[in-house]
Amino acid sequence: MSILAWTYLIVGITFALYIGIAIWSRAGSTKEFYVAGGGVSPLANGMATAADWMSAASFISMAGLISFMGYDGSVYLMGWTGGYVLLALLLAPYLRKFGKFTVPDFVGDRYYSRTARLVAVICAIFISFTYVAGQMRGVGIVFSRFLEVQIETGVIIGMIIVLFYAVLGGMKGITYTQVAQYCVLIFAYMVPAVFISIMLTGNPIPQLGLGGDVADGTPLLAKLDGMLTELGFAEYTDGTKSTIDVFFITAALMVGTAGLPHVIVRFFTVPKVKDARKSAGYALVFIAILYTTAPAIGAFGRYNMINNISNRPISEMPQWVQNWQKTKLIGIEDKNGDGRIQYVKDPAINELTIDKDIMVLANPEIANLPNWVIALVAAGGLAAALSTAAGLLLVISTAISHDLLKNSFMPDISEKNELIAARIAATLAVVVAGYFGIYPPGFVAEVVAFAFGLAAASFFPVIIMGIFSTRMNKQGAIWGMVVGLAFTVAYISYFKFINPEANLPENWWFGISPEGIGTLGMVLNFVVSSIISRMTPPPPAHIQDLVEDIRVPRGAGTAAVHH
């Protein structure tokens, strides 16, 4: 069977499964729509959290980034994994104890202020849209290559699928769909990794294969270093980023993860606080399987790609290059007219351009694996993108229906109308997300890195201080969020959109890149909120009692505002 036939078969089966689950578990109440009724088992919630958290950036882009950045790509591994640990241990149990559906809900009640809630809603929507744009782009790339449609058409198909189960099932439908999606994405990620590891190093465990030897007895990484330096690239195992930038990007990704609204809400879907901790532990194990494999996939992919195409006649290009050329994600230009491909670092001589986002998807084709494996990876990429997109769309719809309408402007709205509002908001969110998927502001992982920086600069200090400081008041929270977010948006916008020519290390503040500036935004947020909290009256006594109460490990939702 052809790749196209296999893709239709495997993607069709997985989509039918997702839609079937959504219909079976559709939400009948706002509690089911927002937090799946609070009755999900820790193991299932751990799988769903892992699928929610491992987005198209983790599945499609991260190994591609590592493939081209080498050692520098490790910031994504350290930041995203470390961030999950921070979230699971430092934030999730306390937020679960507080018993609120959303981060704006927590912010609004903890800081006894409608303004604080509104600022948090704006932050949540802004971060979620930035993040979901990357997911829809990932969906478009997969569809454009494997179903042989335009990227724009692929994004629209993805929008329709997500819309169906996010709007119908809410968090309940999304949770059980994500369990299935985790199984699909991890199987799709590991099968080619195991095959390629055996082919290159004879070791079936990719993590060990990365440190193994190729056929001639040379260590794989040493061989790859030699190949890249010959072509003028930096050594694969050598970093080019400054230590301060590595630190700031890693920190921004870490604390950004801990402030991501769509991950935090997952801890409300289990019955007890103890279950929230357990599901966080399970999720970490499920996430580690993919994250420890990504460096191996990145190295295998770059090694095979260089062997496959460098200095080869254009007339004898392998089939996978021709397939990806149709999507315009690979470009070939014979600059010197010798009919062969020069793949080198010098842009004046280089004749091959490759989009980083295709490396994981093209890996099985480059390694000449069977067609069903290639189709399986396509299904895995879609599972990763759709699972996260659904979680983010739920955050956007919840922020609008629950935090804006129910808790700010229409407190008397009935549950039925609130559910209708949530579904309308999710529909509008899908349309906007699709637009950003078709006209993306950067490649997938870069867009997602910005979302993490924005979350770090806005949410993280407010949540941490809200849990651990009785002195933090509403004025401090509001000004901290506004200053942190405004500074980070301004810095990213200047270097990425207003004056991209100036986006060079010598022009950055303290040598910090736009990807890492969220950490400085977070520090500003902490400083501003602390100073203003000291200069203004302390929170009311019942709020200070509430903060003390959150940190006592009793049942979920027992910390309630005492008026």
N, C-alpha and C positions, 0 to 999 in steps of 0.2 A: 504493500500500500504506500501511496505517496505521503509526503509530509503534510500536505493540505488535507488529505483524507483522514489521516491519523489525528490531526489537530481538530477537525470538525467533530470527530468521534469523542476524543478525550475531553475537549472543552465543552462539548454538548452534554456529555454525561455529568460533568462536574456542575455545570450551570443548572441542569435539571434537578440535581441534588440540592443545590442552594435554594432554588425556588420552591421545591417540595418542602424543605425544612421551614422556609418562611411562611408558607401557607399553614403548615401543621402547627407552628408556634406563634401565630399572629396575636398581637396585643389586643386585649379587650378593655384595659383600664390604663390610666396614666401611669400607675406604678409599674405595670408590665411594660409600658412603652419606654419609661425612663430608666428603670433598674431591673427589668426582667422579673418583677414580683419579689426580688430579694431571695429567691430560693434555689440558686444555681450551686451545684456541688463545687468544692475547691479544685478538684482535678479538672473538671470541665471549664471552670472559670480560668484556671491556669493556662489551658490550651487557648481559650478565647482571647485572654490577655496577650499571650505570645503572638497570636495572629494579628490582633489589633495593633500591637506595637511594632511588629516586623512588617513594615510597609514595603511599597515598591522600592523605596530607597534602600532598605535592607536587602531585599531579594535581588533587585535588578541592578541598582546603582553601586552599592557598597563594594562588591568584589570588582566591579569595573573601575571604580576610583582607585582601589588598591592596585589593580592591574597596571594602571598608568602612573600612579603616584608612588608606588612601591612603599617604602618605609613611612613616608608622610601620610599615607592613607590610614595608618594605625590610629590617628586621632579619632576617627569615626568609631572604630572598635572600642577604644577605651572610653570615649565619651558616652556612647549609647548604652554600653553594658554597665558602666559605673553609675550612670544616671538611674538605671532601673533599680539597682541595689539601694541607692539613696531614697528613691520613691517608696520602695517596699518597706524599708526599715524606719524611715524618718517621718513620712507623711501619711501613707495609706491608713494605718491603724487608727490614727487620731482623727482623720477626716471621717472615717467609717464610724467612729465613736460619736462624732458630732451629729451624724444621721442626716446629712443633707445630700440631695441628688447631684448638685453641681458646684463647681468652684465659685461662680458668682453668688450662689445661694449661701455658701459658707462666708464669703466676703461680706455680703449684705447683712447677715445676722451678726457675725463676729464684730463688724465695725458699725453696727446699728445705724446704717446710713443707706438711703436710696441712691445717693450720688456714687458711693463706693461700689454699690451693686452695678450701676450703669457703666462705670468705668471698667469693671471686671467683665461685664457682658461684651463691651466693645473689644476688649483685649482677646476674649475667648473667640469671638467671631473672626477677628483679624488673623489670629494665629491659625485657626482652623482652616480658613480659606487659603492662607499661604501654603499650608501643609497639604490640603486636599488637591491643590493645583498640580503638585508633584505626582500624586497618585493617578489622577486622570491622564496625565502625560504618559505615565508608565503603561496604563491600559491601552492608550493609543498606539504606543510603540509596538506592543505585543500583537495587537490586532493587525497593524499595518503590515508586519512581516509575515505572520503565520496564517492570517486569513486573506492576505493579499488585497487589502483595502487601503484607502488613504488613512493617514493618522487621524484626520478630522472625523472620518466615518467611524474609526475605531473608538474614539472618545465618546461619540454619540451612542454607540452600542453599549459601552460601559456605563454611561449615564442611565440608560433605560434599565439595565440589570440592577444596578445599585438602588435606583429609585424604587424598584419593585419590592425588594425585601427590606429596605430601610424604612420606607413609608408604611408598608403593611405590618411588619413585625415589630418595629421599634427595637428597643434593647433586647427584648425576649427573642425576636426573630434573628437579630444580629448575633446574639451570643451563641446560639446553637448552630447558626450558619458558620460562625468563625471557628467552631470546633472542627467542622468538616474542612474548612479552608486551611486550618493549620496542618491537618493530616496530608492534604494535597500538596501544600507548599513545601513541607519538610521532605516528603518523599521525592518531589520533583527536584529539590535542591541537592539531595544526597546521592541519588542514583547516578547522575553523570559524574559527580565528584569521585565516587568510588571507582567507576569504570576508568576514568582518565588517570586516576592515581595508580591503578594497576597497570595501565598501558605504559605510563611514563617511568614509574619507579618500582613496579612489582609489589607495592604495598597497598592492601585494600582500604587502609584507614587514611583518608586524605590529610588529616592533621599530621600524621607521621610521614606520609609521602612527601610533604612539603620540605622536610629535612632529609629526605632520602637521596639516593644517587640515580642518575639516568643510566641508559644502557652502556655508555662507555666508562662508567665508574666514577664520573665527576659528580659532586653534589649538585642537585638541581639548581639551587640558588646561586652557586658559584658560576655555573654554566650560563644562567640568565644574566648575571652581572656582566660577564664577558661579552655576551651577545649585544647587550644594550650599550656598553661603552664603545664597542666597535662602530655602532650606528650614531654615536655622538650623544646619546642620552645619559642621564645620571645613572649611577649604579642602583640596581633595584633595592639593595639592602642599605642604602645610604640616604639620609634625609636631607632636604634642602631648606626646610622651614626653620626659622629661629626657635630657640627653646621657649621664649616668651609667647610666641604665636601658637606653638603646639599646646602650651599650658592653657592659654585663653580659649582656644577653640575647644579643647577637651572639656574645660570647665563649663563653657556655654552649652555644649551638648549635654553634659551631665545634669546641670541644674535646670536646663530647658526641658529635659525628659521629665524631671520631677514636677515641673509645672504644667505638663501637657494635660489639658482638660479631658481628652477622650480616654486617657489611660486611667486617670484618677477615678472616673465614674465607674470603672469596672469593679472597684472594691466595694461598691454598694450593692452588687448583685448577689452577694453570698449572705447566708443567714446571720452569721456572728462575726465579731472582730477577730476571733481566733481563726476563723475560716479565711478572712482577708489575708492574714499573715501566711497561712498555708498555701493559698492560691498564688501569692506572690513568690513563694519558694518554688512551687511547681513551674510557674511561668519562667523563672530564671533558668531552670534546667532546660526547658523547651527552647528558650532563646539561645542558650549556650551552644546547642547542637549546631545551629546555623552560623552563629558568630565565630565559632572556632574553625569552621570549615571555609569561611569566606577568604582568608589569606591564601589558602591552598588553591582555591578556584581562580583567584586573581593571578597567581604565579603560573599555574598550569595554562591558563588562557593566553597570557602574553607570550609564553615560551612556544606554545603550539602555533600561535598566529605568526610570529617572526619566522619560524621554520617553514611555515606553509606558504608565505607570499613574498618574502624579501628577495629582491633581485630576480624575480620570476617573469617570464614573458607575459605581457598583458593578454595575449591570445590564449594562454594556458591557465588563466585564473581559475582557482577552484570554484565549484558551483556555489558555495556559501557566499562568496564575495559578490557574485552576480545577483544572488537572491537579495542580499542586503542593499545593493546599489539601487534596487527598485524603490526602496523606502527613503532614499537620499540620506541615509545615515552612514553610508560609506561613500567616499568620493575618490576617484582616480583621475589624475591629470598627468599625461606624459610630457613633462616640461622639456626634457632634452631630446625627445623624439626617437629614443633608441628602442622603443617597444617593450621595455622592461620596467618593473616597478622599483623605484628607489624609495625605501622607507627609512628616513633619517631624521634627526632632530632639526637640522637647519631648514627653516621654512622656505628658503629660496630654492632648495634642491628637492625637498620632500615632495613625493608625488601621491601620497596616500593620506587621506584624512578619515579618522574613525571616531564615531560618536561613542563616548565612554559608556553610555547606557546600554550598548548592545552586547557587551562582553559576556555576561552570564547567559543571555539568550542564544548567542552565536556559538558559545563554547562547545556544545555537543556536535554542532555541524563542523566546526574547525577540526575536532578530534575524530570526525567520521563515525560517530555513534549511530546506532539504528534510528530509523525515522520515528519510531514510537517514543524514544527518549527525548527527541527534539520537541515533539508535540507535548510531552509531559511537562517539560520546562515551561512551555508557553502557558499551560494550564496553571502551573505553580506561580508564575509571574502575575497572572490575572487574579489568582486567589489572594496573593499578598496585597496587591493594589486595591482590590475591591473590599477586602476585610477592613483595611484602615480607612478607606474612603467612607464606608458605611458608619464606622465609629465616629468619624469627624462630622459627618452630616447630622448624626444624632445630636452631637454637642451643639451644633449651630441651631438646629430646630428646637432643642431644649432651652437654649439661651434665649431664643425669641419668645417661645410660648410660655415657658415656666418662669423665667427670670424677668423678662420685660413685661409680658402681658399680666400673668397671674400675680406676680409679686411687686409690680411697679404701677402699671396703668389700669388694670382691670381686675382688682382683687376678688370681685364677685363672679367672675367667669365660671360657668359650670364645667364639670370634668369632661363632659362630652365635647363641649366647644373648645376646651383647652387641647384635647386630643386632635380635633380637626385643625386647630391653629398649628400644632406641632407638625402635622402631615403637610400642610400647605407650606410651612417654612422649610421643611426638608426638600420639597419639590423645587422651590425657588433656589435653595442652596445648591442643588444638583446642577441646575441650569448655569448658575454663575461659575461653579467649579468646572463645568465642561468648557466654558469660554476660556478660562485660564489654562485648561489642559491643551486647548487648540493653539492658544497664543501664550506660551509659557514664559515667565520671566527668568529663565536660566535652566540648566539641566537638572534632572530630578533631585539628586542628592544635595545639590547646591541650594535649591529652593527650600528643601526640607531643613537644611542647616540654618537658613534664615528664620524659619518658624521656631526652631529651638532657641535661637538667640533672643527672639521677641518674647518667648515664654519665660526665659531666664530673667530678662530685664523687667518684666511686668509682674508676673504671678508669684514667682518663687519667694521673694522677700516678704510679700504680704501674707502668704500661707505660713511660712516658717515663724514670722514674728507673731502672727495670729495665734499660733499654737503655743509658742514658748515665751511670749512676753506679755505680762499683764498691763504694762505701761503703754503699749502700742495702741494709738487711738485712731479715730476715723480720718482726722485731718492728715496725720502722718501717712496713712495707707493710701489715701487718694493722691496726695502730692507725690509720694514715692512712685506709684504706678505711672502717673502722667509723665514725670521727669524721665524715669527709666525707659519707658516705651518711646517717648518723643526723641530722646537722644539716639537710641538704637536705630529707629526708623530713619532719622536724618543721616546718620553715618552710612548705613547700608545704601540708602537712596543716592547719596552723593557719589560714592565710589562705584556703584553698580549701574546707575541709570543716568544721573546728571552729568558726571564727568568720568566715564569709564577709562579714559586714557590715563588718568591720574592714579588708577588702581595698582600702585606699585609699592613694594615694602618701604622705600625711602619716603613716601608721602603719607604713610599710615601713622596715626598717633601711637607713639611708643612702640612702633613695629607690629601693631595688632591689626590683622586683616578683618574685613567686614564679617567673615564667618565667625570670628572670635569676639567681636565687639559687644555681644550680649552680656559677657562677663563683666565688662566695665559698666554697662548699663545697670546690671544687677547691683554692683557696688554703689553706684550713684543712688539707686533706689533705697538701699539700706541706709546710706548716710542721710539722705533727705528725710526719709520717714522717721529716722531716729531723732534728728534735730527738731523736726516740727512736732513730734509727739512730746518732746521735753518742754517745748515752748507753749504748748496748748494744754487745756485741762485733761486730766486722766480719764479713762473710760468710766462709765457708771459702775457702781459696786457689783451689780448683777452680772455684768460682762466680765469683770475680773474674777468673780466666783466661777463663771462658766469656763474661763481659760484654765483655772486650777482643776476644774472638774474633768475637762477633756483628757488630761494626762493621767487620770486614775484609771487603770485597766478594768473597767466593768463592761456590761453589755453594749451592743450597738444602739446608737441613737438615744442613749440615756442622758447624754449631755444636751440638755435643751435650754433654751433661753428662759430664765426665770424673770418674770416681770413683777 
